Amino acid sequence: MNDIDTLIQKIISASFIVHNQLGSGFLEKIYEKALAIELRKQNIDFQTQYPIDVYYDDLKIGDYFADLFVDNRLVVELKAVEILSVAHEKQLINYLSATKTDDGLLINFGATSVQVKRKFRTYKKKDM
């Protein structure tokens, strides 16, 4: 397992700890704050509400905020919905493109169990 995979496993583990304690039904911001507490306990470097500038023809046309930017190399987008949609996945991929970050996690706390999807800025073939 490489370094980014280890980091991702720690974040997923922390997400399950949060969900086991809080359950589903809270707003996304509550899970963001709880996950931040768990990541601090593990001494994982991160920023919440990480600003992302969006450009068109080299002109800034807007900005977004990723829920978490972990270790300056992983975008984490949190949701608190019953079912993740393709739109949620596309949002994360757009954040990856805008930040020029290769890896991202989409974590949903709104279902009966934590749902996690890993996304990449560019297609990566899985090793068998």
C-alpha positions as CSV (number, residue, x, y, z in Angstrom):
1,M,0.0,0.0,0.0
2,N,1.5,3.4,-1.0
3,D,1.5,6.6,1.1
4,I,-1.7,8.1,-0.5
5,D,-3.6,4.8,0.0
6,T,-2.6,4.7,3.7
7,L,-3.8,8.3,4.1
8,I,-7.1,7.4,2.4
9,Q,-7.6,4.4,4.7
10,K,-7.1,6.6,7.8
11,I,-9.7,9.1,6.5
12,I,-12.2,6.3,5.8
13,S,-11.6,4.8,9.2
14,A,-12.2,8.2,10.8
15,S,-15.4,8.6,8.8
16,F,-16.7,5.4,10.1
17,I,-15.9,6.5,13.7
18,V,-17.8,9.7,13.1
19,H,-20.8,7.9,11.6
20,N,-20.9,5.2,14.3
21,Q,-21.1,8.0,16.9
22,L,-23.5,10.4,15.1
23,G,-25.5,8.1,12.8
24,S,-27.2,9.7,9.8
25,G,-29.5,12.7,9.7
26,F,-27.3,15.6,10.5
27,L,-26.4,18.4,8.1
28,E,-23.1,18.0,6.2
29,K,-21.4,20.7,8.4
30,I,-21.8,18.6,11.5
31,Y,-20.0,15.7,9.9
32,E,-17.3,18.0,8.6
33,K,-16.6,19.3,12.1
34,A,-16.7,15.8,13.6
35,L,-14.4,14.5,10.9
36,A,-12.0,17.4,11.5
37,I,-11.8,16.4,15.2
38,E,-11.0,12.8,14.3
39,L,-8.3,13.8,11.8
40,R,-6.7,16.1,14.4
41,K,-6.6,13.1,16.8
42,Q,-4.5,11.3,14.1
43,N,-2.3,14.3,13.5
44,I,-3.4,14.5,9.8
45,D,-2.8,17.9,8.2
46,F,-5.9,19.4,6.5
47,Q,-7.8,22.5,5.8
48,T,-11.6,22.9,5.9
49,Q,-13.5,24.9,3.4
50,Y,-10.5,25.0,1.1
51,P,-11.0,27.8,-1.5
52,I,-11.0,26.7,-5.2
53,D,-10.8,29.3,-7.9
54,V,-12.5,28.5,-11.2
55,Y,-11.1,29.9,-14.5
56,Y,-12.4,30.3,-18.0
57,D,-10.0,31.6,-20.7
58,D,-7.6,32.5,-17.9
59,L,-10.2,34.7,-16.2
60,K,-11.4,33.9,-12.8
61,I,-15.2,33.4,-13.1
62,G,-16.0,32.0,-9.6
63,D,-15.0,30.1,-6.6
64,Y,-16.0,27.0,-4.7
65,F,-14.9,25.5,-1.4
66,A,-13.9,21.9,-0.9
67,D,-15.0,20.5,2.4
68,L,-11.5,19.2,3.2
69,F,-8.1,19.4,1.6
70,V,-5.9,16.8,3.3
71,D,-2.1,16.9,3.4
72,N,-2.0,19.3,0.4
73,R,-2.8,16.4,-1.9
74,L,-6.3,15.0,-1.4
75,V,-9.7,16.7,-1.9
76,V,-12.4,15.3,0.3
77,E,-16.0,16.2,-0.4
78,L,-18.6,15.4,2.2
79,K,-22.3,14.7,1.6
80,A,-25.3,13.9,3.9
81,V,-27.8,12.5,1.4
82,E,-29.7,9.3,1.2
83,I,-28.1,8.4,-2.2
84,L,-25.0,9.7,-3.9
85,S,-25.6,10.9,-7.5
86,V,-23.5,11.2,-10.6
87,A,-23.6,15.0,-10.0
88,H,-21.8,14.6,-6.7
89,E,-19.1,12.6,-8.4
90,K,-18.7,15.2,-11.1
91,Q,-18.5,17.9,-8.5
92,L,-15.5,16.2,-6.9
93,I,-13.8,15.6,-10.3
94,N,-14.2,19.3,-11.1
95,Y,-12.6,20.2,-7.8
96,L,-9.7,17.9,-8.6
97,S,-9.3,19.5,-12.0
98,A,-9.5,23.0,-10.6
99,T,-6.9,22.3,-7.8
100,K,-4.7,20.1,-10.1
101,T,-5.0,17.4,-7.4
102,D,-4.9,13.8,-8.6
103,D,-6.9,12.0,-5.8
104,G,-10.3,12.7,-4.1
105,L,-12.8,11.1,-1.8
106,L,-16.5,11.5,-1.9
107,I,-17.9,10.5,1.6
108,N,-21.6,10.3,2.3
109,F,-22.8,10.2,5.9
110,G,-26.5,10.3,5.0
111,A,-27.1,6.6,4.3
112,T,-27.4,3.9,6.9
113,S,-23.6,3.3,6.6
114,V,-20.8,5.5,5.3
115,Q,-20.5,5.5,1.5
116,V,-17.1,6.3,0.1
117,K,-16.1,6.8,-3.6
118,R,-12.5,7.4,-4.7
119,K,-12.1,9.6,-7.7
120,F,-9.1,10.6,-9.8
121,R,-8.5,13.6,-11.9
122,T,-7.3,11.4,-14.8
123,Y,-8.3,7.8,-15.5
124,K,-6.3,5.2,-13.6
125,K,-6.4,1.6,-14.4
126,K,-6.7,-0.6,-11.3
127,D,-4.0,-3.1,-10.6
128,M,-5.2,-6.7,-10.6
